[in-house]
Amino acid sequence: MVVPSLYAFNAGITPAFTLKPIGRSLALADYYIWCSSPIWGDDGKVHLFYSRWKKEKGMSGWIRGSEIAHAVAEHPDAPFKDLGVVLRPREGYWDSTTCHNPLIQKVGDTYYLFYMGNSNGKTDTKRIGIATAKSLDGPWQRPDSPALMPGEEGAWDDHCTTNPAFVEGDGGKYWLFYKSWNTAEYQNQSGAVRGNRKYGLAKADHPEGPYTKVSDKPVIDFSGRPNNAQLEDAFVWKEAGMYYMIARDMGFYNHEFGLLLSSTDGLRWSEPRVSYLDMKSYVQEGNPPAHLKRFGRLERPMLLLDKDKGTPRYLFGATQGGAAETSTTFVFDILSYKL
C-alpha cells in the first residue's frame, strides 16, 4: 500500500468531510480497479466488492469486459487481499458484456449485491440488477432479468439505468436511486460530456423488488444550471431522520470535487455542498502518464459506516494512478464531518 504525504487543502473551500488519506489499499498489477463498495463482515473484517478489467483494455475497458470481485482486509486501514471474481459477464443474458457498479448491502440475513450489466458493450443497454447470497463468500444468485428498466422513448431516463444507490426508506419501503439520461440529448450534443445525467428514485416492498418509479421526472436535476452541471456515483445513507447523498460532481463546482446533498423524503434535495476536494488537496503524487486523463479526482465515493452508530467512518473511492499506472481503490479516514 502506498502511503502518500498529506498536502495542503484548497484555499477558500471548506468541505463537509475532514479526511485523512490512508492510501491505495487495493491495487492489482494487471487490472484497472473501480467501484469499491465496503461492508463489515460477521468475521469483524472489512469486505470489499469492486469492479475490475484487464489493463490492456485501457481506461474505457469497463464498458466491455468488467467483472466484479471480492477482497478482504483485517481492518479499514489495512491492505486488501483479493479473493477472486464473484460476478462476470454471462453469455446470452442482459449482463453478457460487462458487470460493473457493485454496491453491497445487507438486509436481514441476506446480502444484496446491486450492480450494472450491459449486453452490447455500449451505454444504451446498461441495466441495474441484484444478486443475492446468505454469505459474503457466496454463492451468489443473480436474476435472469434486470431489476430496473429505462423509461419509454423520449423520457428523461430512456437511455439506461445505472449507478445504483440503495437505502431502507420510510414506511417499510426500500429505495433504489439510479442514474440515467435522455438518448436523443446524448446523441445530438457535442463536447467532452454529452447529455445531462440525472437521478431517479424507485421503491419496492422487498429489497429484490419489483421496483416502481415514484415519478416520471428525476428527483435530482441540475440541467437548468450553467456548464451542463450534473452528478453521478451517488451513495445514500440515513442519519438522524434525514437522507444524505454523497456523489461525484460533474460541473456544479467542478469535475474534481465530491458533492453532499440532504433530503427529508428522498424527493426534494438540498443545494449541493462540497463533500470532498480534488485528490491533490490530500495527497502529493508524481505527474501522471499521458493516458490517465482523469488523474487527480476521486470517483465512485462509497462510505463504510460505523458498525454501531451507522454514521460515516471511512470514505472509499476509485482514482487513477498507482504503480501499475491504471486505477486503484483509495481509502480515507473520516476524521469529522458536518452535515
Disulfide bonds with the S-S distance in Angstrom:
none
